[in-house]
Each structure stands twice: as structure tokens, then as C-alpha cells.
């Protein structure tokens, strides 16, 4: 049996894919990502947060056997864990893979579970970045629900972007506006995360997520009062980004 030909360099694949699918819809981009040989082996990464159901539904309609990586930090809201199980069953997603830091890693680096209080970046690295990087080692690409409107670090997001030298990140909803997300959820009668109605429009780990007041930015409750906008699992220009971008880098 002949060996599979290696994929072209990541930068070449990203440029080709963005050029080819630049004017496609979110659904079309997702369909292509799950079938285009230029993308390779694909997994979806989902937090099962406030808006996750829209993209999870799209994936379920196209291919419910798509691997879905769910990062369980062991600090999630109980409502998120319950919602994850309910959605997986309701949407018929058959390959949910819960990933976490190992017990040895947690005991060595955060034995009392209080690292988030002194070093949020280190906590995110331990509980999110490292487990995800290990899980993604089997894939050539991963699908995210990131959107341009969510923060300055995402303002220039393309459908496809390089994630290090060997992997691609796929952002089918990059160009969606907040109302697009809500319309999709309403039109498809999708169940909402129970914490949204309680004032949490963006939901992460329980110790680092607070309610958002009317008129505040939806992500204001994430790492409130800290110079932090990302957990560190995403790269901008090849670098891990957690805080606001320097002026000019968000364009």
C-alpha cells in the first residue's frame, strides 16, 4: 500500500485555502474543512460555552462522527458539564473526547487548586494549553468557534490560519456578527447554556468568570480586572496571546 504524500507547508496550505474559500459561507467553509485533503485530519475543539452550540450543530449536521475535544479543567461550572452531556446526546455527536491535565501534573503544579489566584497564565497553561496540545498531536487541523467581534486579538481573523509549523486552525464563524449567532440558535431551536440567562454571556472556568452587567462587553466577565483576554491556546502571528495586543497588531 503506497504511503500518503506529505501535506504542503502550513503557510502554503493556509494561503491556498483562504484564497479558495474567501467568499464562502460558514457552512461551506466547514464542509470543505471536513473534506478537503489540504486540511488533513480534523478535530473540533469546543468549550461548550455560551455560543458553542451553533458550531456544534453545524458539525453534527455535516458529520456527527467528527472528533470533538472538550477541555475539562476540573474548574468548570457544574452547569457547563451538564450542558456538555445534554448537547452531545441531543446533537448526536458520537466522538466527544474529554481531555484534562493528568493527576500527576496537577499534584506537581497546583496541589491545592489555587494557582488561578496567583498566576492565571500558569493555570491556563497547565489545565488547557498543555492537555490540548497533547490531544491535537494526532490532527493536522482543528476547528474553533472564534469570531472577529469577540476581541481585539481576533479582529483580523481569517477562515484558515497557521497554528505553528505543522497545523491549521479553521474558524468557520470568523465573519459572523453577534446577531448571526443568535439568529442561528433561534432558527434551529438550539438549547442555551443555562448560565446565559443568569448574566454570563461568555463562560469559562468558574473561579475566573463573573457576571456581566448590562452594557458591558460580553467578555468583560472573563479574567475581570486582569490584563488578559485569551487563555493561551490560541496564537497570533505565531505567538501565544493572553493579554490585549499592542496597538497596531490587531489589524
C-alpha positions as CSV (number, residue, x, y, z in Angstrom):
1,X,0.0,0.0,0.0
2,X,1.6,3.3,-1.1
3,X,2.5,5.9,1.6
4,X,0.3,9.0,1.8
5,X,2.0,12.1,0.2
6,X,3.0,14.6,2.9
7,X,0.9,17.8,3.1
8,X,2.4,21.0,1.7
9,X,3.9,23.6,4.2
10,X,1.3,25.1,6.6
11,X,1.7,28.6,5.3
12,X,1.1,27.4,1.7
13,X,-2.0,25.5,2.7
14,X,-3.4,28.4,4.6
15,X,-2.9,30.9,1.8
16,X,-4.4,28.5,-0.7
17,X,-7.4,27.7,1.5
18,X,-8.2,31.3,2.3
19,X,-7.9,32.3,-1.3
20,X,-10.1,29.4,-2.4
21,X,-12.8,29.8,0.2
22,X,-12.6,33.5,0.9
23,X,-16.2,34.3,-0.2
24,X,-17.8,31.1,1.1
25,X,-20.4,30.9,3.9
26,X,-19.6,29.5,7.3
27,X,-21.3,26.2,6.5
28,X,-19.5,25.9,3.2
29,X,-16.1,26.6,4.9
30,X,-16.9,23.9,7.5
31,X,-17.9,21.4,4.9
32,X,-14.7,21.9,3.0
33,X,-12.6,21.8,6.1
34,X,-14.0,18.4,6.9
35,X,-13.4,17.0,3.4
36,X,-10.6,18.9,1.7
37,X,-7.3,16.9,1.6
38,X,-5.4,20.2,2.0
39,X,-6.8,20.4,5.5
40,X,-6.0,16.9,6.6
41,X,-7.1,15.1,9.8
42,X,-9.5,17.5,11.6
43,X,-10.9,17.7,15.1
44,X,-13.2,20.3,16.6
45,X,-12.3,22.0,19.9
46,X,-15.3,23.2,22.0
47,X,-15.7,24.7,25.4
48,X,-19.5,24.0,25.3
49,X,-19.8,27.6,26.4
50,X,-22.4,30.3,25.7
51,X,-22.3,30.3,21.9
52,X,-20.7,26.8,21.2
53,X,-24.0,25.2,20.3
54,X,-24.2,26.9,16.9
55,X,-20.9,25.4,15.6
56,X,-21.5,22.1,17.3
57,X,-24.8,21.9,15.5
58,X,-23.2,22.7,12.1
59,X,-20.6,19.9,12.7
60,X,-23.3,17.5,13.8
61,X,-25.3,18.1,10.6
62,X,-22.3,17.7,8.3
63,X,-20.5,14.8,10.1
64,X,-21.6,13.8,13.7
65,X,-18.6,11.5,13.9
66,X,-16.2,14.4,13.8
67,X,-13.9,14.2,16.9
68,X,-14.8,16.9,19.4
69,X,-12.2,17.8,22.0
70,X,-13.7,19.1,25.2
71,X,-11.1,20.6,27.7
72,X,-12.2,19.8,31.2
73,X,-10.1,22.0,33.5
74,X,-11.7,20.5,36.6
75,X,-12.8,24.1,37.4
76,X,-15.7,24.4,35.1
77,X,-19.2,25.3,36.3
78,X,-21.4,22.3,37.0
79,X,-23.9,23.7,34.6
80,X,-21.2,23.5,31.8
81,X,-20.6,19.8,32.5
82,X,-24.3,19.0,32.5
83,X,-24.8,21.1,29.3
84,X,-22.0,19.2,27.5
85,X,-23.6,15.9,28.2
86,X,-27.1,17.1,27.1
87,X,-25.8,18.7,23.9
88,X,-23.7,15.6,22.9
89,X,-26.8,13.5,23.2
90,X,-29.2,16.0,21.6
91,X,-27.0,16.6,18.6
92,X,-25.9,13.0,18.1
93,X,-22.2,13.8,18.4
94,X,-20.6,10.4,18.7
95,X,-16.9,11.1,19.3
96,X,-16.6,13.5,22.3
97,X,-13.1,13.3,23.8
98,X,-12.8,14.9,27.3
99,X,-9.2,16.0,27.8
100,X,-7.6,17.2,31.0
101,X,-4.3,17.7,32.8
102,X,-3.1,14.4,34.4
103,X,-3.3,13.9,38.1
104,X,0.5,13.9,38.4
105,X,0.7,17.3,36.6
106,X,-2.0,18.8,38.8
107,X,-0.4,17.5,42.0
108,X,3.0,18.8,40.9
109,X,2.0,22.3,39.8
110,X,-1.3,23.1,41.5
111,X,-1.7,20.7,44.5
112,X,-4.1,23.0,46.4
113,X,-6.1,24.1,43.3
114,X,-5.3,27.8,44.0
115,X,-2.9,28.5,41.2
116,X,-5.5,30.5,39.3
117,X,-5.5,33.0,42.2
118,X,-1.8,33.8,41.9
119,X,-0.9,33.1,38.2
120,X,-3.8,32.8,35.8
121,X,-1.5,32.3,32.8
122,X,0.3,29.3,34.5
123,X,-3.1,27.8,35.5
124,X,-4.4,28.1,31.9
125,X,-1.2,26.5,30.6
126,X,-1.5,23.6,33.0
127,X,-5.2,23.0,32.6
128,X,-5.8,24.0,29.0
129,X,-2.8,24.6,26.8
130,X,-0.7,21.5,27.6
131,X,-3.6,19.0,27.5
132,X,-4.9,20.4,24.3
133,X,-1.5,20.4,22.6
134,X,-1.1,16.7,23.5
135,X,-4.6,15.9,22.2
136,X,-4.0,17.8,18.9
137,X,-0.8,15.9,18.1
138,X,-2.9,13.4,16.2
139,X,-4.5,16.0,13.9
140,X,-3.5,18.3,11.1
141,X,-6.1,20.9,11.8
142,X,-8.7,22.0,14.4
143,X,-12.0,23.8,14.2
144,X,-12.7,26.7,16.6
145,X,-15.7,28.9,17.2
146,X,-13.7,32.2,17.3
147,X,-15.2,35.3,15.7
148,X,-13.8,38.7,14.8
149,X,-16.2,40.6,17.0
150,X,-15.1,38.9,20.2
151,X,-11.9,40.9,21.0
152,X,-9.1,42.9,19.6
153,X,-6.9,39.9,19.3
154,X,-9.4,38.4,16.9
155,X,-10.2,41.4,14.8
156,X,-8.4,40.2,11.7
157,X,-9.3,36.6,11.9
158,X,-9.4,34.6,8.7
159,X,-11.2,31.3,8.0
160,X,-7.9,29.5,8.0
161,X,-4.7,30.3,9.9
162,X,-1.4,28.7,10.7
163,X,-1.2,27.1,14.2
164,X,2.5,26.6,14.5
165,X,4.6,25.0,11.7
166,X,2.5,21.8,11.2
167,X,-1.1,22.5,11.9
168,X,-4.0,24.7,10.7
169,X,-6.8,26.4,12.6
170,X,-10.2,26.6,11.0
171,X,-12.6,29.5,12.0
172,X,-15.8,29.0,10.1
173,X,-17.7,31.7,12.1
174,X,-14.9,34.3,11.8
175,X,-17.1,36.8,10.0
176,X,-20.3,36.3,11.9
177,X,-21.8,39.2,13.9
178,X,-23.4,38.7,17.3
179,X,-26.8,38.7,15.8
180,X,-25.8,36.0,13.3
181,X,-25.1,33.6,16.2
182,X,-28.3,34.4,17.9
183,X,-30.4,34.0,14.7
184,X,-28.8,30.7,14.0
185,X,-29.6,29.4,17.5
186,X,-33.2,30.7,17.3
187,X,-33.8,29.4,13.8
188,X,-32.6,25.9,14.7
189,X,-34.2,25.9,18.2
190,X,-30.9,25.1,19.9
191,X,-30.7,24.8,23.7
192,X,-29.0,27.6,25.5
193,X,-26.3,27.3,28.2
194,X,-28.2,27.7,31.4
195,X,-25.8,30.3,32.8
196,X,-26.5,32.8,29.9
197,X,-29.9,33.7,31.4
198,X,-28.1,34.3,34.7
199,X,-25.9,37.0,33.3
200,X,-22.9,35.1,31.9
201,X,-22.7,35.8,28.1
202,X,-19.1,34.3,28.0
203,X,-18.3,31.3,30.1
204,X,-15.0,29.9,31.2
205,X,-13.8,28.4,34.4
206,X,-15.9,29.2,37.5
207,X,-13.1,30.9,39.5
208,X,-12.2,33.3,36.6
209,X,-15.7,34.1,35.2
210,X,-18.1,36.7,36.6
211,X,-21.5,38.0,35.6
212,X,-21.6,40.8,33.1
213,X,-23.6,44.0,33.7
214,X,-26.0,45.4,31.0
215,X,-23.9,47.4,28.5
216,X,-20.6,45.8,29.3
217,X,-18.6,43.9,26.7
218,X,-19.8,40.3,26.7
219,X,-16.3,39.1,27.6
220,X,-15.8,41.6,30.4
221,X,-16.5,38.8,32.9
222,X,-13.5,36.7,31.8
223,X,-10.5,37.3,34.0
224,X,-12.1,40.6,35.2
225,X,-9.6,43.3,36.3
226,X,-6.7,41.4,34.7
227,X,-4.7,42.3,31.5
228,X,-5.9,39.0,30.0
229,X,-8.2,38.3,27.0
230,X,-7.2,34.8,25.9
231,X,-6.4,31.6,27.8
232,X,-3.3,30.9,25.8
233,X,-4.5,28.1,23.5
234,X,-4.5,30.4,20.5
235,X,-1.6,32.0,18.7
236,X,-1.4,35.4,17.0
237,X,1.4,35.8,14.5
238,X,3.0,32.6,15.8
239,X,3.0,33.8,19.5
240,X,0.8,32.9,22.4
241,X,-1.5,35.8,23.2
242,X,-3.2,36.2,26.5
243,X,-3.5,40.0,27.0
244,X,-4.5,42.8,24.7
245,X,-2.5,43.2,21.6
246,X,-0.1,46.1,21.3
247,X,-1.5,49.0,19.3
248,X,-1.5,48.2,15.6
249,X,-1.2,44.4,15.9
250,X,-4.9,43.8,15.9
251,X,-5.4,44.9,12.3
